[in-house]
Amino acid sequence: SQQGEEDPQALSIQEGENATMNCSYKTSINNLQWYRQNSGRGLVHLILIRSNEREKHSGRLRVTLDTSKKSSSLLITASRAADTASYFCATVNSGNTPLVFGKGTRLSVIA
Amino acid sequence: GAGVSQSPSNKVTEKGKDVELRCDPISGHTALYWYRQSLGQGLEFLIYFQGNSAPDKSGLPSDRFSAERTGGSVSTLTIQRTQQEDSAVYLCASSGNTDTQYFGPGTRLTVL
């Protein structure tokens, strides 16, 4: 069963704009991860944030985590057409256990 | 280094046939996972191997699904008597000492 819900389900922006995607989850977690998927195939790991962290940066990506609200956000700054993909959040309850995914946000960046 | 590989990349089969999907994890990774992504759906956990421990099969949707991992490396997911609802992309992932899972490109299974 899905743990998380991404919001919005679909997002369309112009190149150069920022894109913000949100994720909510239901149970306590060890960490939360964001993945990107192009064309319905393999997932690429973007960033991991642990339950004791509030914010992380990686290049043009910024992730926040609010464990009190059981929510996370992914911000992509200065978006590019190549950022067009589906983005999923996934939670881990403990250790090396299976990821529990949300249904994803489909991002379209228009050149 | 080499990432996770999966074969075949595409498989078309007839209803009622058995299929085997293969996953080669990253060398040295002790954990291996199988997920399924159906059209328009999120990713669904199927089965998880960690070292020499008994696998976590809690996500397998029916007893037609089974998986094994030989020698702590390569894994095979077997679906017996395939049904049309088994059509999906089957994704394999592996992880080592960190919590990050590295995914293969997936196998797209179509059951006619």
Interface residues (C-beta under 8 A of the other chain):
Chain A: Q2 N30 N31 Q33 Y35 G40 R41 G42 L43 V44 H45 L48 F88 A90 V92 G95 N96 T97 P98 L99 V100 F101 G102 K103 G104
Chain B: T30 A31 Y33 Y35 Q37 Q41 G42 L43 E44 F45 Y48 Q50 D56 G59 V89 L91 A93 S95 T98 D99 T100 Q101 Y102 F103 G104 P105 G106 R108
